[in-house]
């Protein structure tokens, strides 16, 4: 009976050791899960910052596009006004050619 009690005691001690080791393993896993959670939170924060930056870039590009379209319209208007002025200058030149300018005696 003594040998059975001793064997049983050894098995209980071995079981206790295994339980302690399992507990340490679970604690290690929990710590690693916590670390991964922190990393995921950092990645999420960085992703949000990138999204905000991309949104600002998009807004800036939209503004640049609008100004480019506005400038293009101004160039077209200027070209049309220049063409009209050239036509008027040509008409005035034709009208002025009807007059003869004499030389002034000195």
VOLUMKOL-810793 format. One line per field, with one value per residue: residue number from 1; x, y, z of N, C-alpha, C in turn. Coordinates in Angstrom, 3 decimals. Layout:
<pts>
k = c(NUM, ...)
n.px = c(X, ...)
n.py = c(Y, ...)
n.pz = c(Z, ...)
ca.px = c(X, ...)
ca.py = c(Y, ...)
ca.pz = c(Z, ...)
c.px = c(X, ...)
c.py = c(Y, ...)
c.pz = c(Z, ...)
</pts>
This chain:
<pts>
k = c(1, 2, 3, 4, 5, 6, 7, 8, 9, 10, 11, 12, 13, 14, 15, 16, 17, 18, 19, 20, 21, 22, 23, 24, 25, 26, 27, 28, 29, 30, 31, 32, 33, 34, 35, 36, 37, 38, 39, 40, 41, 42, 43, 44, 45, 46, 47, 48, 49, 50, 51, 52, 53, 54, 55, 56, 57, 58, 59, 60, 61, 62, 63, 64, 65, 66, 67, 68, 69, 70, 71, 72, 73, 74, 75, 76, 77, 78, 79, 80, 81, 82, 83, 84, 85, 86, 87, 88, 89, 90, 91, 92, 93, 94, 95, 96, 97, 98, 99, 100, 101, 102, 103, 104, 105, 106)
n.px = c(0.848, 1.988, 3.741, 1.923, 0.737, 2.931, 3.472, 1.120, 1.297, 3.525, 2.495, 0.489, 2.078, 3.490, 1.338, 0.523, 2.744, 2.559, 0.136, 0.874, 2.775, 1.130, -0.517, 1.365, 1.967, -0.505, -0.713, 1.440, 0.482, -1.756, -0.449, 0.902, -1.274, -2.307, -0.184, -0.360, -2.867, -2.367, -0.613, -2.315, -4.117, -2.395, -1.790, -4.322, -4.765, -2.710, -3.577, -5.940, -4.886, -3.523, -5.698, -6.976, -5.007, -4.938, -7.485, -7.246, -5.359, -6.848, -8.850, -7.259, -6.330, -8.741, -9.344, -7.201, -7.802, -10.222, -9.313, -7.641, -9.469, -10.913, -8.888, -8.390, -10.794, -10.592, -8.401, -9.474, -11.476, -9.844, -8.466, -10.574, -11.340, -9.027, -9.047, -11.358, -10.510, -8.439, -9.876, -11.414, -9.334, -8.366, -10.619, -10.764, -8.363, -8.842, -10.890, -9.554, -7.774, -9.083, -8.826, -6.653, -3.510, -1.806, 1.404, 2.892, 3.719, 6.774)
n.py = c(-1.189, 1.174, 1.640, 2.091, 4.409, 6.107, 6.110, 7.216, 9.707, 10.732, 10.867, 12.766, 14.945, 15.244, 15.788, 18.210, 19.761, 19.734, 21.107, 23.614, 24.320, 24.393, 26.514, 28.592, 28.608, 29.340, 31.888, 33.101, 33.008, 34.674, 37.083, 37.475, 37.722, 40.117, 41.801, 41.595, 42.703, 45.367, 46.072, 45.852, 47.884, 50.086, 49.905, 50.338, 52.983, 54.279, 53.703, 55.176, 57.758, 57.843, 57.639, 60.065, 61.822, 61.151, 61.943, 64.707, 65.240, 64.527, 66.505, 68.758, 68.244, 68.321, 71.016, 72.132, 71.133, 72.453, 75.135, 74.958, 74.435, 76.823, 78.677, 77.821, 78.496, 81.280, 81.757, 80.999, 82.961, 85.239, 84.769, 84.909, 87.572, 88.856, 88.145, 89.511, 92.149, 92.301, 92.101, 94.457, 96.327, 95.910, 96.701, 99.413, 100.260, 99.972, 101.835, 104.174, 104.362, 105.569, 108.214, 110.849, 111.744, 114.617, 116.182, 118.205, 121.554, 122.996)
n.pz = c(0.000, 0.740, -1.383, -3.416, -2.466, -2.508, -5.271, -6.197, -4.983, -6.310, -8.898, -8.499, -7.847, -10.227, -11.891, -10.768, -11.369, -14.158, -14.448, -13.444, -15.372, -17.620, -16.867, -16.861, -19.557, -20.643, -19.527, -20.819, -23.450, -23.219, -22.653, -25.081, -26.796, -25.824, -26.562, -29.357, -29.705, -28.960, -31.022, -33.229, -32.621, -32.870, -35.587, -36.618, -35.800, -37.247, -39.821, -39.903, -39.723, -42.157, -43.881, -43.309, -44.245, -46.963, -47.655, -47.302, -49.292, -51.512, -51.383, -51.828, -54.421, -55.786, -55.477, -56.925, -59.449, -59.931, -60.005, -62.217, -64.259, -64.123, -64.780, -67.374, -68.617, -68.375, -70.039, -72.498, -72.733, -72.824, -75.191, -77.016, -76.628, -77.471, -80.172, -80.984, -80.531, -82.370, -84.741, -84.559, -84.583, -87.130, -88.610, -87.852, -88.878, -91.604, -91.864, -91.194, -93.248, -95.251, -94.919, -95.862, -94.985, -94.806, -95.305, -92.941, -93.287, -92.632)
ca.px = c(0.000, 2.915, 4.256, 0.814, 0.575, 4.083, 3.273, 0.016, 1.834, 4.383, 1.631, -0.164, 3.104, 3.730, 0.140, 0.583, 3.785, 1.991, -0.874, 1.606, 3.356, 0.019, -0.914, 2.375, 1.790, -1.708, -0.367, 2.267, -0.391, -2.551, 0.451, 1.134, -2.524, -2.337, 0.787, -0.931, -3.969, -1.768, -0.104, -3.473, -4.624, -1.453, -1.996, -5.608, -4.547, -1.906, -4.440, -6.852, -4.095, -3.293, -6.981, -7.174, -4.054, -5.397, -8.659, -6.750, -4.740, -7.962, -9.454, -6.320, -6.346, -10.018, -9.175, -6.296, -8.561, -11.171, -8.565, -7.163, -10.621, -11.198, -7.833, -8.616, -11.901, -10.072, -7.553, -10.385, -12.093, -8.806, -8.210, -11.716, -11.259, -7.910, -9.526, -12.275, -9.714, -7.719, -10.859, -11.735, -8.160, -8.349, -11.709, -10.356, -7.286, -9.484, -11.627, -8.578, -7.066, -9.863, -8.361, -5.294, -2.805, -0.822, 2.584, 2.785, 4.813, 7.475)
ca.py = c(0.000, 2.306, 1.911, 2.693, 5.784, 6.856, 6.265, 8.159, 11.016, 11.182, 11.227, 14.028, 15.975, 15.434, 16.459, 19.598, 20.416, 19.933, 22.157, 24.879, 24.611, 24.779, 27.866, 29.524, 28.678, 30.144, 33.279, 33.585, 33.212, 35.867, 38.239, 37.656, 38.238, 41.531, 42.485, 41.644, 43.664, 46.706, 46.291, 46.063, 49.223, 51.032, 49.828, 50.982, 54.429, 54.724, 53.625, 56.315, 58.941, 57.787, 57.945, 61.508, 62.475, 60.915, 62.789, 66.074, 65.293, 64.512, 67.837, 69.683, 67.973, 68.832, 72.466, 72.404, 70.850, 73.559, 76.315, 74.704, 74.643, 78.262, 79.323, 77.455, 79.330, 82.642, 81.774, 80.990, 84.284, 86.172, 84.516, 85.445, 89.043, 89.243, 88.010, 90.634, 93.375, 92.269, 92.417, 95.883, 97.077, 95.805, 97.555, 100.809, 100.527, 100.161, 103.102, 105.263, 104.442, 106.435, 109.594, 111.095, 112.639, 115.405, 116.526, 119.523, 122.414, 123.580)
ca.pz = c(0.000, 0.776, -2.734, -4.177, -1.975, -3.033, -6.711, -6.349, -4.597, -7.419, -10.014, -8.143, -7.944, -11.656, -12.403, -10.295, -12.166, -15.490, -14.335, -13.319, -16.680, -18.488, -16.439, -17.360, -21.017, -20.900, -19.204, -21.927, -24.608, -22.936, -22.820, -26.514, -27.359, -25.442, -27.422, -30.708, -29.639, -28.997, -32.380, -34.104, -32.322, -33.473, -37.038, -36.886, -35.669, -38.394, -41.008, -39.840, -40.074, -43.597, -44.518, -43.179, -45.149, -48.333, -47.833, -47.477, -50.621, -52.469, -51.357, -52.466, -55.863, -56.303, -55.565, -58.045, -60.672, -60.116, -60.423, -63.580, -65.150, -64.108, -65.569, -68.771, -69.093, -68.521, -71.235, -73.654, -72.809, -73.253, -76.613, -77.757, -76.556, -78.341, -81.554, -81.237, -80.614, -83.642, -85.779, -84.438, -85.039, -88.593, -89.111, -87.646, -89.827, -92.907, -91.824, -91.141, -94.520, -96.124, -94.708, -96.326, -94.074, -95.534, -94.539, -92.316, -93.741, -91.501)
c.px = c(0.890, 3.420, 3.169, 0.621, 1.717, 3.927, 2.176, 0.485, 2.708, 3.543, 0.924, 0.830, 3.405, 2.547, 0.129, 1.606, 3.263, 0.941, -0.199, 2.203, 2.267, -0.447, 0.069, 2.252, 0.591, -1.425, 0.485, 1.439, -1.217, -1.695, 0.702, -0.121, -2.661, -1.384, 0.244, -2.078, -3.436, -1.246, -1.237, -4.067, -3.718, -1.622, -3.294, -5.469, -3.764, -2.732, -5.406, -6.125, -3.838, -4.574, -7.250, -6.261, -4.484, -6.615, -8.243, -6.113, -5.826, -8.634, -8.566, -6.317, -7.642, -9.950, -8.292, -7.021, -9.540, -10.470, -8.051, -8.290, -10.973, -10.166, -7.996, -9.734, -11.433, -9.201, -8.420, -11.033, -11.086, -8.509, -9.337, -11.674, -10.132, -8.324, -10.462, -11.498, -8.940, -8.660, -11.219, -10.573, -8.066, -9.429, -11.339, -9.259, -7.854, -10.201, -10.655, -7.851, -7.819, -9.426, -6.929, -4.664, -1.746, 0.374, 2.418, 3.993, 5.498, 8.128)
c.py = c(1.248, 2.673, 2.525, 4.161, 6.648, 7.122, 7.286, 9.575, 11.577, 11.631, 12.550, 15.174, 16.281, 16.167, 17.929, 20.392, 20.705, 21.047, 23.521, 25.294, 25.056, 26.196, 28.904, 29.700, 29.537, 31.617, 33.892, 33.880, 34.482, 37.121, 38.530, 38.186, 39.723, 42.342, 42.648, 42.654, 45.092, 47.041, 46.584, 47.453, 50.292, 51.067, 50.533, 52.501, 54.984, 54.708, 54.799, 57.599, 58.988, 58.135, 59.447, 62.267, 62.320, 61.782, 64.244, 66.245, 65.335, 65.882, 68.849, 69.486, 68.459, 70.348, 72.860, 72.189, 71.989, 74.827, 76.153, 74.926, 76.127, 79.011, 79.027, 78.306, 80.777, 82.769, 81.799, 82.357, 85.317, 86.012, 85.091, 86.976, 89.550, 89.185, 89.163, 91.950, 93.436, 92.618, 93.901, 96.740, 97.049, 96.703, 99.030, 101.191, 100.764, 101.495, 104.274, 105.406, 105.310, 107.892, 109.717, 112.073, 113.370, 115.682, 117.942, 120.342, 123.007, 124.865)
c.pz = c(0.000, -0.625, -3.609, -3.786, -2.526, -4.526, -6.982, -6.030, -5.717, -8.615, -9.756, -8.285, -9.418, -12.300, -12.006, -11.094, -13.573, -15.495, -14.231, -14.670, -17.664, -18.154, -16.946, -18.878, -21.368, -20.600, -20.314, -23.158, -24.428, -23.121, -24.300, -27.214, -27.034, -26.321, -28.834, -30.752, -29.698, -30.394, -33.355, -33.873, -32.942, -34.992, -37.417, -36.814, -36.848, -39.670, -41.044, -40.212, -41.578, -44.355, -44.468, -44.142, -46.600, -48.628, -48.057, -48.851, -51.693, -52.548, -52.079, -53.980, -56.499, -56.465, -56.736, -59.368, -60.963, -60.598, -61.848, -64.582, -65.249, -64.956, -67.056, -69.375, -69.291, -69.764, -72.483, -73.833, -73.299, -74.737, -77.463, -77.763, -77.449, -79.801, -81.904, -81.381, -81.926, -84.785, -85.765, -84.923, -86.552, -89.202, -88.981, -88.628, -91.213, -92.957, -91.859, -92.469, -95.522, -95.986, -95.206, -95.352, -94.883, -94.664, -94.044, -92.781, -92.535, -91.851)
</pts>
